[in-house]
Amino acid sequence: MTASITAIAHEGATGVLKERMDGMKAIGQQVKIMVPMMKGTLPYDPATVAKSASIIESHAGETFTKLFPEGSDKHPSEALPEIWDDWSKFTGLASQLESNAAALKTVAANNGSEDDFKGALGNVLKTCKSCHSNFRE
């Protein structure tokens, strides 16, 4: 049901709006791969985590913020105008996501412990939640 709601929400998106929705979808897909490992319902797989973290990292930082030109908060966007009112906070969170994803990738690439993985993924998730709480409908 969530997938169909997302598909409906993205219907009609074009240009930069579609690009950023696709990027968010890619990030969300990677989170869905890793959360079961965090919860212990799937075994921790460092190779999979490194790949997922790399994908998140590639959609974060400046790659992410360039998809938010001023005025791109019209339907079907869920972006709030607060993004442009507090651009420095928004770009800071985008950079933080990039850094946290890079740290997660490093943990996985170095075969870090499951506890290290959980902490690093937790940091990624906190950044996502903070951004969504402040800047998304």
N, C-alpha and C positions, 0 to 999 in steps of 0.2 A: 504494500500500500504506500509506503514512504517513497518508493521509486516512482510510482505513478503520480503522486503529488508533486515530486520534484520535476517530473517530465511536464506536467501541466504548468507549473510555475515558470519553467524555462521556455514554454511555448511562446513564440513570437520574438524571442531574444535574437538580436543580430549584432554584428560588429563587435565593438569592445565589450559590450554587455554579455554577449554570448561567450566571448573569449574568457572573461572572468568567471562566468558561471561554469564553464567547462573546467577551468583551473580549480575552482572550489570542489567540483565533483571529483576531480582526480585526487585532491587532497583527502576528501572524505572517503574515497575508496581505499586509500592506503591506511587510513585510520581503522577502517573496518577490518582490514587484514591483521592489524597489530593488536587491537583491543582484546580479542580472544586469547592471545598469548599473554597479555598483561593480566587477564583474569584467571589464567591457568586452565582454560578449556581447550586450548591448543598448546602443544609444546613450543617453547621459545626457539625460534629458528633465526640465528644471527644473519644468515645470508638474505633471507626474506626481509628482515627488518632493515638491513643496510640498503636494499633496493627500494623499499617503501620510503625510507627516510630521504633517500636521494631524490625521489620523485617529489616529495613535499618540499624539499629544499629548492628544487628547480622552479617551483611555483611561488616562492616566497620573496621577500625583500623587494627590490626595485622591479623585478619581473611582475610582482603582484601589484604594487602601487601604480605602475604605469597604466594599469587597466581601470583606473578610477579617475578619469579626467573630470574636472568640475562639470556638474550638470548631468552626470550619468546616473542619476538616482531615480529615473522615471520607470514606470511599470514596464516590464515585469521585475525590475530590480528590487532587491530587499535592502539595499544600502540606504542608510539614514543620512540626512544632510549634515549630521554631526561629524562625518568623515572630513568634510571640507572646513568645518568650523574649528576642528582640532586636528589639523593635518599632521602636526608634529607627533601627537600621540598615536595616530593611525600609522604613520610611517615607522614609528618606533616599534609598534607591535609587529608590523610586517618584517622588520629587520630582526626582531626577537624570534619570530617564527623561523626565519632562515638560520639563525644561529643555533636555536634549539634543535632543529632538524639536522644540522651539521653535527652537533654533539651526539645526537642519537645514532647517526650514521657511524661516527667514530667508535662509539661503544660497541655497536654490532660488528664493525669491521675488525675490531681488536678482540672479538669473542668475549666481550665483557660479560659479567655475571648477569643472571636474571634480575637481581635487585637493581643493578646499574641500569639495565634496560628499562625496568619499570619506572625508575626515577626520571630517566631521560624522556621517555614517552609521556610521563606525567607532566613534564615541563612543556612539551609540545601542546598537549591537550589544554593546559591552563592558558597558554597564549591564545589558542583558538577560542576558548570560552570567553576570555577577556575581550577579544575583538568583537565577537558576536554580541556580547552583552552591551557593549558601548556603541556599536556601529551598524547593527543589523536589526531589521524589523522582527 
